Amino acid sequence: MAQKQAIFTMLGGRVRMFRGEYNATSDAAWLAAFVPDKIRTVLDVGIGTGGVGLCLNAHNPNIKLTGIDISDKMLTECARNAELNNCDIELINADIMSWRTPRTFDAVITNPPYFTGTPAHHNAHHNTDIIQWTRKCIARVRPRGYCCIIIDASRMSDAVFAMRGANCGDITIVPLFGAKQNAERVLIRCRIGTGGGDKLYNGLPMNYEPVLRDGLTINSTLARLGWI
């Protein structure tokens, strides 16, 4: 059997990552592509090995990126991946559910821990209250800033409920479809302290190469498709 390469790539080779116990998936590329333009400071909640942040850095190298994670092992791997990509990331070993700080950011991004059951060895993505997690993320966003989430479609109502109860508007939803006819993942973005209504777009296939390979952002994708 052929041995897997020690390094794998994302966004058509623009992002390189060491293969480890937990490897970033296409979710990372999708979430990074969903972050609005002209953002300066970003907090990646549950940064893990850094897949989302590194994809975001590939879109916009001028962003100042901060990552928080409860796992020091994940942060160690993230630091290695950041160095591999010549990307400067401030890393914080803490739990977002109990992190005390006055800091706020232009955008907070997260692939929340939506799975339930027996935790994996890295103790990520399991058995967390999605409503509280989302509220904690929103609390770290400056007024009129953004909170961006990718989540399993079965848990999207929790995230939207949290946004609705936290003075958020301009909620934008983009479903992502796999081989079946129902959405597997959902991208959800809100803006803090605004009053705009909701937008629900047609779904996109999860293997959509213009985003995953060519590095197109969601806004550029929707414009290319004539949806905005």
Summary of the structure (lengths in Angstrom):
residues: 228
radius of gyration: 16.5
end to end distance: 47.4
largest distance: 56.2
contacts: 759
relative contact order: 0.15
helix: 29%
strand: 29%
